C-alpha cells in the first residue's frame, strides 16, 4: 500500500498465498508426495509445513510475470521469531546487489540491516538469541565453531571450537552458559562472553556419551538432557557434565523431534 500511496514509478505485483491447516479425510499425511504448480514434487515429512507448500506455488505463480526481483516477506514459520526474538528479522538473499540496495534503504528509514559473512559450511541448527549481561547475542553452530554475534550490528563477539561434521541440533542457553551438541564430537557447555577464540578459556565441560544427531539438548535448573535418534535419553549434571547421571532406553525405532 505504501508503494501505491507514494506513487513509485515501478510495476509491483503483490501475491498473498494463504491456507488453513485443518484435519480431514483429504488432508495430507507424512509420506505423501505432492506435485507443485511448477511441476516439481515434494515429499511431506512434517504436516505442519503447509506454509512452505503454498510458498512454493506462490513463487511459481509469480514467475509468470517475469519479475526482475522477487521479495518474499513470510510469516510461515514461528521458528524465526523463536530463534531471533523481536529484535531482528532474518533475511536470506541470493542477489548480493539487491542486498546492498536493501541495506542502503534501511539506513534511510532507520531500520537496521546488516550481514556477517561466515567462513563455515551450511548447517541445520536454528540460531539462538540470548540476553547475556545486558547484550543481545546471536549464537550460531556449524563445523567447527560455535560463534556469537552482536545482535545490533552483526560483529563477531566470540567463538569456540566444539563441533564437527554436519551439525543438526540447535544451541540452548541457561544462566550464562551455552550448551551445544552434535553426534560428533559430542556435547559442550560454553560460558558465554569473552572475545575472540574462547575454546581454551570458556569451555566448562565436554562429553562424548549420548550426543544427539538431530534433537536439540534440553536444559533445566539442574540437568542437561540429550536424545540421539537411537532413542537413549541421557542426563548430565548441568554444572559438571562429563559423565552421565543416568541413561534410559526407549522402545522406538527412531527419534528426531526436539
C-alpha positions in Angstrom: 0.0 0.0 0.0 2.9 2.4 0.8 4.2 1.9 -2.8 0.8 2.9 -4.2 0.4 5.8 -1.8 3.7 7.4 -2.8 3.2 6.5 -6.4 6.6 4.9 -7.1 7.3 4.6 -10.9 7.6 0.8 -10.7 5.4 -2.1 -11.6 4.9 -4.1 -8.4 2.7 -7.2 -8.1 1.7 -8.5 -4.6 0.8 -12.1 -4.2 -0.7 -13.5 -0.9 -0.7 -17.3 -0.7 -2.9 -18.3 2.3 -4.3 -21.6 3.6 -5.6 -23.2 6.7 -4.1 -26.2 8.5 -7.2 -28.3 9.1 -7.7 -32.1 9.6 -10.0 -34.0 7.3 -10.3 -37.0 5.1 -8.4 -35.4 2.3 -5.6 -33.9 4.5 -2.1 -34.8 3.5 -0.1 -37.3 5.6 3.6 -37.9 6.3 5.0 -39.8 3.3 2.6 -38.3 0.8 4.2 -36.9 -2.4 2.6 -33.8 -3.8 3.1 -32.0 -7.2 3.5 -28.3 -7.0 2.4 -25.7 -9.6 5.9 -25.7 -11.1 5.7 -29.5 -11.7 8.2 -30.4 -9.0 7.3 -32.9 -6.4 7.5 -32.7 -2.6 7.5 -35.5 -0.1 5.6 -34.5 3.1 7.7 -35.0 6.2 6.0 -32.6 8.6 2.3 -31.9 8.2 2.9 -28.6 10.0 4.7 -27.2 7.0 1.8 -26.1 4.8 3.2 -22.6 4.6 6.2 -23.9 2.7 4.0 -25.7 0.2 1.9 -22.7 -0.7 5.0 -20.5 -0.8 6.4 -22.8 -3.5 3.3 -22.4 -5.5 3.4 -18.6 -5.0 6.9 -18.4 -6.4 5.8 -20.5 -9.4 2.8 -18.2 -9.9 4.8 -15.0 -9.6 7.3 -16.3 -12.2 4.5 -15.8 -14.8 5.1 -12.1 -14.5 8.8 -12.5 -15.4 9.9 -10.3 -12.4 13.3 -8.7 -12.2 13.3 -9.1 -8.4 11.2 -11.3 -6.2 11.0 -10.5 -2.5 9.3 -12.8 0.0 8.1 -11.4 3.3 6.9 -14.5 5.0 5.4 -15.3 8.4 5.3 -19.0 7.5 7.3 -20.3 10.4 7.3 -19.5 14.1 10.9 -20.8 14.4 12.3 -17.5 13.1 10.8 -15.4 16.0 11.8 -18.1 18.5 15.4 -18.0 17.2 15.8 -14.3 16.7 13.2 -12.8 19.0 11.6 -9.4 18.3 15.0 -7.7 18.0 15.9 -8.6 14.4 14.4 -10.1 11.2 16.1 -13.0 9.4 16.9 -12.2 5.8 18.3 -14.6 3.2 19.5 -13.4 -0.2 20.7 -14.9 -3.5 21.4 -11.5 -5.0 24.2 -9.5 -3.3 23.3 -6.4 -5.4 19.8 -6.4 -4.0 21.1 -6.9 -0.5 23.1 -3.7 -1.0 20.0 -1.8 -2.1 18.1 -3.0 0.9 20.9 -2.0 3.2 21.1 1.5 1.8 17.3 1.9 2.1 17.4 0.7 5.7 19.8 3.4 6.6 17.4 6.0 5.1 14.4 4.6 7.1 16.3 3.9 10.3 15.8 0.1 10.2 18.9 -1.8 10.9 20.1 -4.3 8.3 23.4 -6.0 8.5 25.1 -9.1 7.2 28.0 -11.1 8.6 29.8 -13.4 6.2 30.6 -16.8 7.8 33.6 -18.8 6.9 31.9 -22.1 7.9 29.8 -24.6 5.9 26.0 -24.6 5.9 24.4 -26.2 8.9 20.9 -27.1 10.2 20.7 -25.5 13.7 18.4 -22.5 14.3 20.3 -19.5 15.6 19.6 -18.6 19.2 19.2 -15.0 20.6 20.3 -14.6 24.2 20.5 -11.7 26.6 23.9 -12.0 28.2 24.9 -9.4 30.7 22.7 -6.8 29.0 23.8 -7.6 25.5 21.8 -9.4 22.9 23.9 -12.1 21.2 23.1 -14.4 18.3 24.5 -17.9 18.9 25.2 -20.0 15.7 26.5 -23.5 15.3 28.4 -25.0 12.4 31.5 -27.1 11.8 33.8 -26.5 13.7 32.7 -23.3 15.6 30.0 -22.1 17.9 30.0 -18.3 17.1 28.3 -15.4 18.9 27.4 -12.2 17.1 26.2 -8.9 18.4 22.5 -8.6 17.5 22.7 -4.8 16.9 25.5 -4.8 14.3 26.5 -8.4 13.4 30.0 -8.1 14.8 31.6 -11.4 15.9 32.0 -11.5 19.7 33.5 -14.9 20.5 33.8 -18.4 19.1 34.6 -21.8 20.5 35.8 -24.9 18.5 33.4 -27.6 19.8 31.7 -29.1 16.7 32.4 -31.3 13.7 30.7 -32.6 10.6 27.1 -31.9 9.5 25.6 -30.1 12.6 21.9 -30.7 13.4 20.9 -29.8 17.0 20.4 -26.2 17.9 22.1 -24.5 20.9 20.3 -23.8 24.2 21.2 -21.3 27.0 20.8 -21.2 30.7 22.3 -18.9 33.4 25.2 -17.6 31.3 26.1 -20.9 29.7 25.5 -22.0 26.1 25.0 -25.8 25.6 25.7 -27.3 22.1 25.7 -30.9 20.9 26.3 -33.0 17.8 26.9 -36.7 17.3 30.5 -35.8 16.5 32.4 -34.9 18.7 29.7 -34.7 21.4 28.2 -32.2 24.0 29.8 -29.0 25.2 29.0 -26.3 27.8 30.4 -22.9 27.0 30.5 -19.9 29.3 29.1 -17.1 27.2 31.2 -14.0 26.9 34.8 -13.1 26.2 36.3 -12.2 22.9 38.0 -14.0 20.0 38.6 -17.7 20.3 37.5 -18.8 23.8 37.9 -22.5 23.4 40.7 -22.8 25.9 39.1 -20.4 28.5 35.3 -20.7 28.3 34.5 -24.4 27.6 33.2 -25.6 31.0 32.9 -29.2 30.2 32.5 -31.7 27.3 31.1 -35.2 27.0 31.0 -37.8 24.2 28.3 -40.0 25.5 24.7 -40.0 24.2 25.3 -37.0 21.8 22.3 -36.3 19.6 22.4 -36.2 15.8 19.1 -34.2 15.3 17.4 -33.3 18.6 18.4 -30.2 20.4 19.5 -30.5 24.1 17.0 -29.8 26.9 18.4 -27.8 29.8 16.7 -27.4 33.2 17.7 -25.8 36.5 19.9 -28.9 37.3 20.2 -31.1 34.3 21.1 -31.3 30.6 19.2 -34.0 28.7 20.1 -35.3 25.2 18.4 -37.8 22.9 20.0 -39.3 19.8 17.9 -40.9 17.1 18.7 -44.4 18.5 16.4 -43.4 21.4 18.6 -43.4 24.5 17.8 -40.5 26.8 21.0 -39.3 28.6 21.1 -37.0 31.6 24.0 -34.9 32.7 24.6 -32.6 35.7 24.2 -29.1 34.2 27.3 -27.7 36.0 29.8 -30.6 35.9 28.7 -32.7 32.9 31.4 -35.2 31.6 29.9 -38.4 33.0 26.1 -39.0 32.6 23.9 -39.3 35.7 21.7 -41.9 34.1 20.5 -43.3 30.7 17.1 -44.6 29.7 16.4 -46.6 26.6 13.1 -46.2 24.8 11.4 -48.8 22.7 11.2 -46.9 19.4 12.8 -47.3 16.0 13.9 -43.6 15.7 13.5 -40.3 17.4 14.2 -36.9 15.7 12.0 -34.3 17.2 13.3 -31.7 19.7 
